[in-house]
Amino acid sequence: MFILRESVIINQRMSTIEEYRTGAQSMTKANQHGSKGVSLRILHIAMIICAVIISILLIFSTYQSSNVFSKLSKATGNYIVRQEAAHELMEASDYLTEMVQRFTLEGDTQYLDNYFEEAFVSRRREASITSMAENEAEEVLVKQLQEAMDESTSLMYREYYAMKLVIDAKEIRDDHESLRAIELKEEDTFLSAEEKMDLAQKMVLGTEYYEKKEIIRTKLKSSLQTLDKLMATTRQTTSDELNSELTIVRTAIIVLTVIILVLIWLTAKLGTIPLMEAEKKIEAEEPIPEQGAKEFRNLARGYNRMHEKLYGNKEETP
């Protein structure tokens, strides 16, 4: 009887081992043939790919935004340089006017020296045109400034003649070499010293002189208006580009956030929740519901087959 009992126990153990082996084989076959449901692995791979694509898009958008900022910064710098150049040309022209007017009124050669130092040494007018060209200013802007410069240069002959009259009236010996080439009209040579001074003052203080100065100012104002319009256009363009890039960034962040939330929800629905329910079923020695991700369904199906054979055999055993 003892030997018979031991034989029965061994047979039962061998049967149990065989049932587990059969269940494992069934699970493997189920995994090989697949089952319906979403694969958690494929889902995670797809989410990672989407996240990488969006991250690349974010990096590209921030790079583009940086370029837009750089463009705006450069445009602002150029605007300041060009505005200063236009004002510098006007200031230089007004300085020459002030010096020639003071010389014709007072006859002080210091004003004469200041005039020619500005015209041939400082050369702020020429420097402003050069500055525009070096900063790649628009052709229309350079043209307007050049026209103002040409008007200012043409006015210099009138100023030279007025200074020549003063030099002749006051019999100044040490005049500038640029004035030596100026010859007075024959009728002006017969004028008295006082009449020459009056004529000189009329030439640089009269209505005709200020009309020519107004032409210069008008051209400079026109160039400044053109500059303001160009800057306004640049600002609007860069602002639109920046808003577009920021919209892309905001959209990408929203999409990435949604993807993360969807991934968390799907992971919970397809993996975490079925796993928690399976744990309860296993403790209660009950079959596991075949739900959730594809991998978990295959696992549940294999377990249920082993469960059915194991506990089905125990119920049949007397």
DOMIZA-525655 format. One record per atom (N, C-alpha, C): x, z, y; residue in three letters. Coordinates in steps of 0.02 Angstrom, whole numbers, plus 50000, padded with zeros to 5 digits. Layout:
N
XZYala ...
This chain:
318
500415000049940met 500005000050000met 500435000050063met 500985003650061phe 501425003950119phe 501734997150133phe 501944993950078ile 502244987250086ile 501734982350112ile 501114982650089leu 500584978150110leu 500434979050184leu 500424985550206arg 500274987050277arg 500824984250322arg 501454985150301glu 502014982550341glu 501984974950345glu 501774971850290ser 501724964550289ser 501194962150338ser 500634965750342val 500094963850388val 500334964450461val 500694969950476ile 500944970950545ile 501424965450565ile 501884963650518ile 502364958350533ile 502014951850545ile 501504950450505asn 501124944150513asn 500774943950581asn 500494949850600gln 500164950050666gln 500654948750722gln 501254951850717arg 501764950850770arg 501984943550772arg 502084940650715met 502294933650712met 501744929150741met 501124931050727ser 500554927150754ser 500534927650830ser 500674933850856thr 500664934750929thr 501214930650962thr 501814930850932ile 502374926950959ile 502214919550959ile 501904917250905glu 501724910150900glu 501204908350952glu 500744913050965glu 500224911651015glu 500534911051085glu 501014915451100tyr 501354915051166tyr 501744908551172tyr 502054906551115arg 502434900351116arg 501974894451126arg 501404894651092thr 500924889251099thr 500654888951171thr 500534894951200gly 500294895251269gly 500794892551318gly 501434894251307ala 501964891751351ala 502014884151346ala 501954881551284gln 501964874351276gln 501364871051311gln 500794874351306ser 500204871751340ser 500304871651416ser 500624877051442met 500754877451513met 501224871751535met 501734870551492thr 502214865251508thr 501874858451508thr 501444857251459lys 501084850951456lys 500624850251517lys 500314855751537ala 499874855451596ala 500274853651658ala 500874856651662asn 501294855151720asn 501524847951719asn 501674845451658gln 501904838551653gln 501354833651670gln 500754834751647his 500194830151660his 499904831151729his 500044837051760gly 499794838351828gly 499064840151828gly 498844842151885ser 498144843951893ser 497944842551964ser 497314843051977lys 497054841852043lys 497254847552090lys 497294845952154gly 497464851052204gly 498064848852246gly 498164852352300val 498704850852346val 499344854252322val 499884850452321ser 500524853252301ser 500824857152359ser 500974863452346leu 501254867752399leu 501944865252420leu 502314862752373arg 502984860252389arg 502944854152435arg 502494849452416ile 502414843452458ile 502154845252528ile 501704850152529leu 501434852352593leu 501984855252637leu 502404859352609his 502944862352648his 503444857052671his 503584852252627ile 504044846852647ile 503754842752705ile 503104841252700ala 502774837552753ala 502784841352819ala 502654847852815met 502654851952876met 503354852352906met 503854852952864ile 504544853252889ile 504734846652923ile 504534841152893ile 504674834552924ile 504334833952992ile 503704836152994cys 503344835953059cys 503684840353111cys 503894846253089ala 504224850853136ala 504884847953162ala 505254844653117val 505894841653137val 505774836053187val 505264831853172ile 505104826253217ile 504914828853287ile 504484833953288ile 504264836653352ile 504844840053388ile 505284843353351ser 505864846553382ser 506324841253414ser 506414835753379ile 506814830253407ile 506484827553470ile 505824826953468leu 505454824553526leu 505534829353585leu 505524835853570leu 505614840853623leu 506314840353654leu 506814839653610ile 507504839053635ile 507574832753679ile 507284827253655phe 507314821053693phe 506954821653760phe 506374824953760ser 505994825753822ser 506354830253872ser 506664835553847thr 507044839853893thr 507644836153921thr 507954831853879tyr 508514827753904tyr 508274822953958tyr 507694819853946gln 507414815253996gln 507244818954060gln 506964824954052ser 506794828954111ser 507414830654151ser 507954832254116ser 508594833654150ser 508834827554188ser 508744821654159asn 508944815454193asn 508524814354256asn 507884815854251val 507444815054309val 507654819854365val 507814826054346phe 508054830854396phe 508694828454429phe 509144825654388ser 509774823054414ser 509654817254462ser 509184812954443lys 509014807254486lys 508724809654553lys 508294814554549leu 507994817254611leu 508524820554654leu 508974824254622ser 509504827654659ser 509964822454692ser 510124817154656lys 510554811954685lys 510204808454742lys 509554806954733ala 509174803654786ala 509134808054849ala 509044814554839thr 509014819154896thr 509684819354932thr 510234819554892gly 510894819454923gly 511024813154962gly 510834807454934asn 510914801054970asn 510494800855033asn 509894803655028tyr 509444803755087tyr 509764807755143tyr 510054813455127ile 510374817555178ile 510964813855209ile 511374810655166val 511964807055191val 511744801255237val 511234797555216arg 511014791855257arg 510684794155321arg 510314799555318gln 510004802155379gln 510544804455428gln 511054807855403glu 511594810055446glu 511974804155475glu 512044798755436ala 512384792855461ala 512004789655518ala 511334789255510ala 510924786355564ala 510964790555627ala 510924797155619his 510974801555678his 511674801255709his 512174800555666glu 512864800255691glu 512964794055734glu 512674788555713leu 512734782355752leu 512404783255820leu 511814786355821met 511464787355885met 511854792255929met 512124797555900glu 512504802355940glu 513134799255969glu 513464795155929ala 514074791755954ala 513904787056011ala 513354783356004ser 513144778756057ser 512964782556121ser 512604788256113asp 512424792256171asp 513044795456203asp 513534797256162tyr 514154800156189tyr 514524795056232tyr 514564788956208leu 514884783656248leu 514524782556314leu 513854782756310thr 513464782056371thr 513604787656420thr 513624793756394glu 513754799456438glu 514434799056471glu 514944796956433met 515614796556461met 515664791256515met 515364785356503val 515414779956553val 515014781756615val 514454785056606gln 514064787056665gln 514424792256707gln 514734797056674arg 515104802156711arg 515714799056747arg 516024794256715phe 516604791056746phe 516394787156808phe 515834783756805thr 515614779856863thr 515374784456920thr 515144790456903leu 514914795156954leu 515494799156984leu 515964801256943glu 516484805856966glu 517174802556971glu 517284797256933gly 517924793856935gly 518484797656900gly 518314802556860asp 518814806556824asp 519044802556763asp 519694801356758thr 519964797256702thr 519904800856634thr 519774807456634gln 519694811056572gln 519094808256533gln 518564806456570tyr 517974803456539tyr 518144796556511tyr 518584793056545leu 518804786456521leu 519184787256455leu 519624792156452asp 520004793456391asp 519544795456333asp 519054799756348asn 518574801856297asn 518174795956270asn 518004791456314tyr 517624785456295tyr 518004781356244tyr 518634779756260phe 519014775456216phe 519254779056153phe 519324785556156glu 519484789356096glu 518914788956045glu 518304789456071glu 517714788756027glu 517654781656001glu 517774776756045ala 517674769756026ala 518194767255977ala 518824769655982phe 519354766755942phe 519714771655896phe 519604778155905val 519924783155862val 519414786455815val 518924789755844ser 518414793055803ser 517984787955765ser 517764782855801arg 517384777355770arg 516804779855727arg 516414784355754arg 515864787255715arg 515324782055700arg 515234777255744arg 514724772055731arg 514914767855670arg 515544765655668glu 515774761755611glu 515764765955546glu 515944772355554ala 515954776755495ala 515254777555465ala 514744777655508ser 514054778455483ser 513844772355443ser 514034766355465ile 513874760255428ile 514244760255361ile 514874762255363thr 515274762555301thr 514974767555252thr 514754773255278ser 514444778355236ser 513824775755201ser 513424771955238met 512824768955208met 513004764255151met 513504760055163ala 513704755255112ala 513984758655050ala 514384763955060glu 514684767455004glu 514164771154962glu 513624773254993asn 513094776854957asn 512554772154930asn 512724765654927glu 512274760654898glu 511584760854929glu 511574761154995ala 510944761155031ala 510594754355023ala 509934754255029glu 509554748155023glu 509764743255078glu 509724736855061glu 509954731655106glu 509594731755173glu 508934733055171val 508544733055233val 508764738655279val 508964744355250leu 509184750055289leu 509854748655322leu 510324745955284val 510974744255311val 510904738955366val 510454734155354lys 510344728855404lys 510094731655470lys 509624736355466gln 509354739355528gln 509884743255566gln 510294747055529leu 510834750655562leu 511354745955591leu 511494740555556gln 511974735655582gln 511724732355645gln 511074731055648glu 510774728255709glu 510844733055767glu 510724739555754ala 510804744555807ala 511534744855829ala 511984744355780met 512704744355796met 512884738355838met 512614732555822asp 512764726455860asp 512514727055932asp 511924729955940glu 511654730956008glu 512104735756047glu 512334740956014ser 512774745756048ser 513434742556067ser 513694738256022thr 514324734856037thr 514254729956095thr 513684726356096ser 513574721556151ser 513504725056217ser 513254731256216leu 513164735056277leu 513844737456305leu 514334737556262met 514994739956284met 515304735356336met 515164728956334tyr 515454724456386tyr 515194726356454tyr 514554728056458arg 514254730256521arg 514604736756545arg 514724741356497glu 515064747556514glu 515784746256536glu 516114741656501tyr 516804739856521tyr 516824737256593tyr 516354733056609tyr 516344730056677tyr 516224735456730tyr 515764740156715ala 515634745556762ala 516264749856772ala 516614751256717met 517224755256723met 517774751456761met 517794744956751lys 518284740856788lys 518144741156863lys 517514741156882leu 517334741656952leu 517584748356982leu 517484753756944val 517704760356967val 518464760656973val 518804757856924ile 519534757856926ile 519794753956986ile 519474748357000asp 519674744257057asp 519504747757123asp 518924751157125ala 518714754557186ala 519164760457202ala 519354764157150lys 519764770057161lys 520514768557153lys 520664762157140glu 521364760057133glu 521744764257082glu 521414765057024ile 521734768756969ile 522234764156934ile 522844766456928arg 523374762256900arg 523384762656823arg 523314768556798asp 523384769756726asp 522714768556691asp 522494762356687asp 521874760756653asp 522014758956580asp 521484758656540his 521554757156469his 521674749756458his 522054748256405glu 522234741356392glu 521624736956378glu 521094739856352ser 520494735956339ser 520164733556404ser 520284737156459leu 519994735256523leu 520414730156561leu 521034729356540arg 521464724756576arg 521244717556566arg 520914716256512ala 520684709456499ala 520034707856536ala 519724712956565ile 519094711856602ile 519264709456673ile 518974703956692glu 519064701256760glu 518404701656798glu 518454704156859leu 517854704756901leu 517644697856925leu 516994697256935lys 516744690956964lys 517024690257035lys 517074684057055glu 517384682757121glu 517024686257177glu 516344686257174glu 515964689457228glu 516044697057227glu 516184699757166asp 516264706957162asp 516944709357188asp 517424704857187thr 518084706757212thr 518094707957287thr 517614704957322phe 517584705757394phe 517164711757416phe 516884715257368leu 516484721157385leu 516944726857407leu 516664731257448ser 517044737157469ser 517064742157411ser 517484747257418ala 517544752357366ala 516884755857354ala 516534757357407glu 515884760657400glu 515384756157365glu 515374749657382glu 514914744957352glu 515084743957278glu 515724743957262lys 515914743457191lys 515684749557151lys 515734755457181met 515484761557147met 514734761257137met 514384758857188asp 513654758357183asp 513454753357129asp 513804747657127leu 513654742557076leu 513794745257006leu 514344748856999ala 514524751756934ala 514004756656910ala 513774760956956gln 513264765856938gln 512604762456921gln 512444757056957lys 511824753456944lys 511854750256875lys 512444747856855met 512514744456791met 512414749156732met 512594755656739val 512534760356682val 512004765656693val 511684765456750leu 511144770356764leu 510484766956781leu 510494760356785gly 509894756756805gly 509404755556748gly 508834752556766thr 508294751256718thr 508514746456663thr 508884741256680glu 509094736356630glu 509534739556576glu 509974744056598tyr 510414747456550tyr 510004751856501tyr 509524755556528tyr 509124759956485tyr 508654756056440tyr 508454750156460glu 508054745856417glu 508454743856355glu 509094742256367lys 509524740456310lys 509644746556265lys 509724752356297lys 509804758456257lys 509174759856215lys 508604758356243glu 507974759456208glu 507924754856147glu 508194748856153ile 508194744356096ile 508594747356038ile 509164750356055ile 509584753556004ile 509204759355972ile 508884763356013arg 508504769055987arg 507934766755942arg 507604761455963thr 507044758855924thr 507284756555855thr 507844753155852lys 508104750855788lys 508324756755744lys 508614761855776leu 508804767755738leu 508194771555712leu 507684772155754lys 507064775355732lys 506754771555674lys 506784764855679ser 506514760755625ser 506894761855560ser 507554762555565ser 507954763855505ser 507794770655476ser 507674775555518leu 507504782255494leu 506814782255461leu 506344778455489gln 505684777855459gln 505734774455390gln 506144769255387thr 506254765855323thr 506554770655273thr 507024774655296leu 507354779655252leu 506844784655227leu 506404786955271asp 505894791855251asp 505414788855199asp 505224782455209lys 504774779155162lys 505104778355093lys 505744776455094leu 506104775655031leu 506164782254995leu 506294787555032met 506354794155001met 505684796454974met 505154795155012ala 504484797154988ala 504304793454924ala 504484787054921thr 504354783054860thr 504764785754801thr 505394787454815thr 505824790154762thr 505554796754736thr 505354801054783arg 505084807554763arg 504454806754721arg 504014802154741gln 503394801154704gln 503534798454634gln 504004793754631thr 504184790754566thr 504474796054519thr 504964799854545thr 505274804954503thr 504784810454485thr 504334811954531ser 503824817054517ser 503364814754460ser 503164808354462asp 502744805654409asp 503124805754342asp 503754803754344glu 504154803854282glu 504224810854255glu 504344815654300leu 504424822554278leu 503774825254249leu 503224823854281asn 502574826154255asn 502434823154187asn 502624816754179ser 502524813454114ser 502944816854060ser 503564818354075glu 504004821654026glu 503754828654010glu 503534832254062leu 503274839054051leu 502634838954010leu 502224833754019thr 501624832953979thr 501804832053905thr 502314827953894ile 502544826953825ile 502794833453794ile 503164837253834val 503434843653810val 502864848453794val 502384848953840arg 501814853453828arg 501424851353766arg 501314844853759thr 500944842253701thr 501314843753636thr 501974842753638ala 502374843953578ala 502364851353559ala 502394855753609ile 502364862953595ile 501694864853564ile 501154862053592ile 500484863453565ile 500434861053493ile 500664854853480val 500634852053413val 501044856253364val 501644858253386leu 502074862353343leu 501754869053328leu 501424872053378thr 501074878353367thr 500504877553317thr 500134872053325val 499574870653278val 499844869753207val 500394866053201ile 500694864953135ile 500894871653103ile 501194875953142ile 501404882453116ile 500794886453093ile 500264886553134leu 499664890153116leu 499334887253054leu 499314880453050val 499024877252991val 499424878852929val 500084878852936leu 500524880452880leu 500404887652856leu 500344892252903ile 500204899252884ile 499534899752848ile 499024896252876trp 498354896552845trp 498354893452776trp 498664887652768leu 498674884252703leu 499084888252652leu 499634891252675thr 500034895352629thr 499634901352604thr 499244904352649ala 498824909952629ala 498264907652583ala 497944902052600lys 497374899652561lys 497584897052492lys 498154893552490leu 498364890352428leu 498834894652386leu 499144899552417gly 499634903452379gly 499514910952379gly 499494913852438thr 499464921152443thr 498804923952415thr 498244921252439ile 497584923852417ile 497474922852342ile 497594916752314pro 497524916052240pro 497974920652201pro 498574921852227leu 499044926352193leu 498784933452192leu 498494935752247met 498214942552250met 497614943152203met 497204937952200glu 496624938152154glu 496854937952081glu 497384934052069ala 497654933652000ala 497924940351977ala 498244943952023glu 498504950552006glu 497954955251983glu 497384955052018lys 496814959351999lys 496544957351931lys 496504950651918lys 496234948351855lys 496694950251797lys 497354949851810ile 497824951551756ile 497784958951740ile 497714963251790glu 497644970451778glu 497004971951739glu 496494967951753ala 495854968951718ala 495844965151651ala 496394961851633glu 496454957851571glu 495914952651567glu 495804949251623glu 495304943851627glu 495654937351644glu 495334931651630pro 495624925151648pro 495724924451723pro 496224920451742ile 496374919351813ile 495984913251838ile 495644913751896pro 495304907851924pro 495794902251939pro 495644896251919glu 496084890551932glu 495934887752001glu 496264890652050gln 496154888752120gln 496814889152158gln 496804886452219gly 497404886652260gly 497824880352252gly 498474881052261ala 498934875452258ala 498984872652188ala 499234866552183lys 499294863152119lys 499734867052071lys 500294869652097glu 500744873452055glu 500414879852027glu 500024883152069phe 499694889352047phe 499144887751997phe 498794882152005arg 498264880351957arg 498554878951888arg 499134875551887asn 499464874251823asn 499654880851790asn 499924885351831leu 500114891951804leu 499514895751779leu 498964895551816ala 498354899051795ala 498064896051732ala 498094889351727arg 497814886051667arg 498214887951605arg 498874888051611gly 499284889951553gly 499164897251534gly 499114901651584tyr 498994908651570tyr 498314909551536tyr 497804906051560asn 497134906751531asn 497114904551459asn 497514899351442arg 497534897151373arg 497854902451328arg 498394905351353met 498714910751315met 498244916751309met 497884918251364his 497424923851365his 496864922751314his 496604916651313glu 496054915051268glu 496264915751195glu 496854913151178lys 497084913551110lys 497264920651089lys 497574924351135leu 497784931151119leu 497194935751110leu 496764935951161tyr 496194940551157tyr 495644937851112tyr 495624931251102gly 495124928451055gly 495304930350984gly 495934930150967asn 496164932250901asn 496054939450888asn 496144943750938lys 496044950950929lys 495314952450915lys 494874948750949glu 494154949850938glu 493954947750868glu 494304942550840glu 494124940150773glu 494424944550719glu 494974948150737thr 495304952550687thr 494874958550673thr 494704960050606pro 494254965750590pro 494624972250600pro 
